[in-house]
Amino acid sequence: MTSFVLRCGGFALIQLVIAWVLISKGLEPAAEENAYLAAMLDKSQLLADTSQPRVITVGGSNVAFGFDSQSLGERLGLQPVNFGLHAALGMYFPLNFVESHVRQGDTVVLSFEFAVIASSEIDGNPAYVQELLSYWPAAKPWFESNFSWKRFLDREALDLLHQWVVRGKRRLKGDQPQVISTVYQRRNFNQLGDMVGHHGQPTKPWKHGKVVILPDSLERAMLRLNQFHQACIEKGVKVYYSSPPISPARLALFESELRKLEEALGEQMTIPVLNSLDEMVFQEHEFFDSQYHLTQAAAARRSQVLAEAILRREGQQASAPHGNWR
Amino acid sequence: MTFTSLTFIGFLPLVFALYWLLRTPRRQNLILILASYLFYGWWDYRFCALILFSSLLDFVLGWYLGQARSKRARKWLLGASLFANLGMLGLFKYFNFFAGSFSHLATGFGWTPGSVTLNIILPVGISFYTFQTLSYSIDIYRGKIRATKNILDYLAFVSFFPQLVAGPIERASHLLPQFEKLRRFDQGLARSGCRLILWGFFKKIVIADRLGVVVDQFYAQPELVSGPLLAFATVSFAFQIYCDFSAYSDIAIGTGRLFGIRLMRNFAYPYFSQSVGEFWRRWHISLSTWFRDYVYIPLGGSQQGSFRRTRNLLATFLVSGLWHGAGWQYLAWGGVHGSMVASGHGNRGRNEKGKQDAAIQKREGGRDVIPTPGGEQNIPCLRTLLNITFTFGIVCLCWVFFRADNIQDALLIIGRFFTDAFSAAAWQEFFAFAGEGKLFKRSLMLLGFLVAIEWIQRRKMCPLDLGRCPAPMRWAIYTTVLWGTLYYMMPSAGQQFIYFEF
């Protein structure tokens, strides 16, 4: 027994040394001025500084790449703030942060990626969360309300370890993974929070990600979204939900899951849904490099569609006898 | 709690340390029972009540079976055990399937019955531990074992956490005696256990989860995918399910060894089989021998002529299909395998080679001694290679039924294999996929690596068993496998094992 324990201890010691080298490298923060996720610092500042009344778009990168905030704001007569950055930050962080920063008269448009609202990304990817916290440690409270030790140990810890190892190995080789292209950089967001680094660039091939609905995640998402809605109503803030953009091929590939999701949103969520899934269909060539990232022209079209939907909705509300805008 | 989580990685050394600090079998068993209920209750604490109920029921019935002298009383007691265990399994696993199928059939005859379905969760591992407790009652009835009088030994036998949720399905005659005596630490056994655990992690996290991406992509909408790509996805699935399930068994057996418990071998390089019959002697061995002993032989086995043998084989494989899942596609999967074995493809195992293999097993008298697949030569002869390829092809065709969402999809996919075989457009799509990205190349690389390493090491139970290789080299290889597993893992993919669904 002693011999076995000593051997195991020796082996573990070697692994600890390797882990220390890899993980310490993986934990080193990236150059803040260039990292894509560091743009959240600017977005949070933008949200704090922009005067009311505002239209705040919230979600992952489908929002960051998917709007022309200037034209959206002009059409609605509101000050625009694009608060979308990355699906891997999950749903809780943006909702927690926006909930504490909205004021009476604001309009919030939520548009979360399918994986965020219905499956694995709802809590965010721990590696990306860690990276963001390395640039912005003060953001921790916005994540903490969602932390669960059981979930972390059961699901997230190995993923986190994996990310550190991958990043550590790359850093040992001298790569800088955070600056993965000339597009994904902090400086490529405009003053309203829109990603503009890809404007004018040719589109790239991309793949259709699977759409999975995990009932447990969906239930949690509905609960949090309805809580968010209630908090906004109490503050006099309007909230809408809009589906992320989707290509015809992806819609065909995962139609049954997507329809189920659309039905669940309609039935279980108290937030008014602005568009059907079909209204958010964009052609394959209108996507830049992924299933969610629109080109400049497509983003402008999406903004227009969204603005018209909000105006239509508010027009209906104005003429409704009891003004119940749900 | 799943094996591939940090929770388990922390849980295992803790239980290991506590277990070996204790010096009596009772205390060791008590620790194992507590650890096992914690392990199982980690999914849902209500599951613990179910397994406790199932265990106590069979313990009491087993005790009365041991006491009863009249044949009639013994039959009643066995009937009660069968009714309770199969009833529980039927309720949790098959009620909705049979209710739905009945409703569908009735609608076909113009009668619309009210929809009766139950909103119940399938408790993880119920199919496995139910079969284990059933075998205990049946073996007492047959007089093969004596009923245990010690409840702690029995609870430890049913709930032993490494094999609780996905097997191997142990027999009381093999496992229970191990819990009745004091376990002493065996360094060789523990080291082989660590190797098995490491290899299991690698197979599950690196190979199975990565291949799963390919499989999911093409099986999601088979009507939009060409035949060659579906064939590639099917081969990938064959290895995905093998690596997933055999990895679970490896980790379970390895963990058992850390506690001085020898669990039976569950996989013995099944894809090197030269007939479908041999495949079933190498794939999920604990289940196939269970069905052989408790279904096929009681039905009459091969003793009463070829017609009855065929009927018994088909019935056994159909039940085996149904065990895997409540769906017509599983029945079809079992039916096709049964037909293949009954039609004679399985009989090649009865030739001289088969007899020699059987003789080796009998002589060694051990469960883990399974003949080397594909013969002893390092380079197989052409006939062996053709047999292996042909058998693998048949097994892959059967996997289509297993993986497809329904029978219609399965038939469509098999149809595509043949209709697209000579279609230039279909092959163009295949080569476009092959040439475009890393997914295809990585999948091929993984498959090649797995097949090569398993072939070279097929005389050993674990490919990481490096024999007389110098210690620094062994440690270097283990370290590479460990970090390779962490580096190449698929994030957020490996929380579930496929066989948990069964």
Interface residues (C-beta under 8 A of the other chain):
Chain A: M1 S3 F4 R7 C8 F11 I14 Q15 I18 L22 S120 N125 A127 K150 L153 D154 R155 A157 L158 D159 L161 H162 Q163 V165 V166 K169 P205 K210 A252 L253 F254
Chain B: M1 T2 T4 S5 L6 T7 G10 W20 W42 F185 Q187 A190 R191 C194 D216 Q217 A220 Q221 L224 E436 W475 Y478 T479 L482 W483 L486 Y487 M489 P491 S492 G494 Q495
